[in-house]
Amino acid sequence: MVSTTTGGGEYEHVREERIKENHARMQKLGIKEHSRNLKPVKPKPKVVRPKKPVVTSPVEPPRRSSRYLLCGPWQEKAPYEAKAAERKTDYEKLMTAYNKKHVCLPLAFHHTNAITCAFDKSKLKTHRDLCMVLFLLLKAAKEASEDPNKPKRPLSAFFIFLEEFRETFKKENPTVKAGSLFSAVGKAGGEKWRSLSAADAAEDDEESEKSKSEVDEESGQAAKEASEDPNKPKRPLSAFFIFLEEFRETFKKENPTVKAGSLFSAVGKAGGKKWRSLSAAEKAPYEAKAAERKTDYEKLMTAYNKKQDEDEESKKSKSEVDEESGQGRGDDEKEISI
């Protein structure tokens, strides 16, 4: 027979062994244990890193941009920046005044309404039709708001200096080709500008101020220069361009594989080589055609200028007659009021 005294102890021993086995399985599976006998897992202590000490450094100068490399040392650039800011504010004021006076917004709205009425809304079925209508609306508004009397931006001091330097550079370097003249003048002019003193730069700044005042005074004449009369005769082509018109057709036939995007440059390059290889006798017919066109152009220009003068005189006489008639009406009204 099994003794009752030792039976309870055996069962407890088996129970503890099973509990230990279950705890080992739970630890392998990563399941938390809720037994009171097991010790809780302590969390890892947080690592507190010390803060970096703040080092008080002296105030760094502003970064030097590449657009100021033409102006000499850093100390000499401050007055140019101040003048640029002043000119920018003046230009913004002029533009606000110009937009109030010259930009015709009602005319733009009139054009847009006319275009929208011309289109049938029931036909706008695809996205392409809608884009076409929007493009026409924007084009009409732009054409209505553009004005040739818009004030031009004044030249900077460097570009005023560059205009004078270009003539001296041409005289000193007559062998430079026309194709590389622009880059050569810009490079040599930049080096010369960097070597200028503050006094020379100040003189150029005074000239830039004069050019600004001239632009403001001659804003009324900008319309004649910007917008050309369609009735004005066009300038005739030179002998080289007359030759190039004929050479283009032969070049297309001989080189059909040349793409349209690179055709202009290819024709110009090949035509220039061909023109330089021609003799004086071969160039003579093209030069004769150019001379004939030049004489015809001069005759047309004399007739055009004569007509312009007559139109101006007729406008002046008409304005004088209108003023006299207006004064007569004013005198009659005064007599009636008396």
Secondary structure as the mmCIF struct_conf table of DSSP 4:
data_model
#
loop_
_struct_conf.conf_type_id
_struct_conf.id
_struct_conf.beg_label_comp_id
_struct_conf.beg_label_asym_id
_struct_conf.beg_label_seq_id
_struct_conf.end_label_comp_id
_struct_conf.end_label_asym_id
_struct_conf.end_label_seq_id
HELX_RH_AL_P HELX_RH_AL_P1 THR A 4 LEU A 29
TURN_TY1_P TURN_TY1_P1 GLY A 30 GLY A 30
HELX_LH_PP_P HELX_LH_PP_P1 ILE A 31 GLU A 33
BEND BEND1 ARG A 36 LEU A 38
HELX_LH_PP_P HELX_LH_PP_P2 LYS A 39 LYS A 46
HELX_LH_PP_P HELX_LH_PP_P3 ARG A 49 VAL A 55
HELX_LH_PP_P HELX_LH_PP_P4 SER A 57 SER A 65
HELX_RH_3T_P HELX_RH_3T_P1 SER A 66 CYS A 71
BEND BEND2 PRO A 73 PRO A 73
HELX_RH_3T_P HELX_RH_3T_P2 TRP A 74 GLU A 76
HELX_RH_AL_P HELX_RH_AL_P2 LYS A 77 LYS A 101
TURN_TY1_P TURN_TY1_P2 HIS A 102 HIS A 102
HELX_RH_AL_P HELX_RH_AL_P3 LEU A 105 ALA A 118
BEND BEND3 PHE A 119 PHE A 119
HELX_RH_3T_P HELX_RH_3T_P3 LYS A 121 LYS A 123
BEND BEND4 THR A 126 THR A 126
HELX_RH_AL_P HELX_RH_AL_P4 HIS A 127 SER A 145
TURN_TY1_P TURN_TY1_P3 PRO A 148 ASN A 149
HELX_LH_PP_P HELX_LH_PP_P5 LYS A 150 SER A 156
HELX_RH_AL_P HELX_RH_AL_P5 ALA A 157 GLU A 172
TURN_TY1_P TURN_TY1_P4 PRO A 174 THR A 175
BEND BEND5 VAL A 176 VAL A 176
BEND BEND6 ALA A 178 ALA A 178
TURN_TY1_P TURN_TY1_P5 GLY A 179 SER A 180
HELX_RH_AL_P HELX_RH_AL_P6 LEU A 181 ARG A 194
TURN_TY1_P TURN_TY1_P6 SER A 195 SER A 195
HELX_RH_AL_P HELX_RH_AL_P7 ALA A 198 GLU A 217
TURN_TY1_P TURN_TY1_P7 GLU A 218 GLN A 221
HELX_RH_AL_P HELX_RH_AL_P8 ALA A 222 ALA A 226
BEND BEND7 SER A 227 SER A 227
TURN_TY1_P TURN_TY1_P8 PRO A 230 ASN A 231
BEND BEND8 LYS A 232 LYS A 232
HELX_LH_PP_P HELX_LH_PP_P6 PRO A 233 LEU A 237
HELX_RH_AL_P HELX_RH_AL_P9 ALA A 239 GLU A 254
TURN_TY1_P TURN_TY1_P9 PRO A 256 THR A 257
BEND BEND9 VAL A 258 VAL A 258
BEND BEND10 ALA A 260 ALA A 260
TURN_TY1_P TURN_TY1_P10 GLY A 261 SER A 262
HELX_RH_AL_P HELX_RH_AL_P10 LEU A 263 SER A 277
BEND BEND11 LEU A 278 LEU A 278
HELX_RH_AL_P HELX_RH_AL_P11 ALA A 280 SER A 337
#
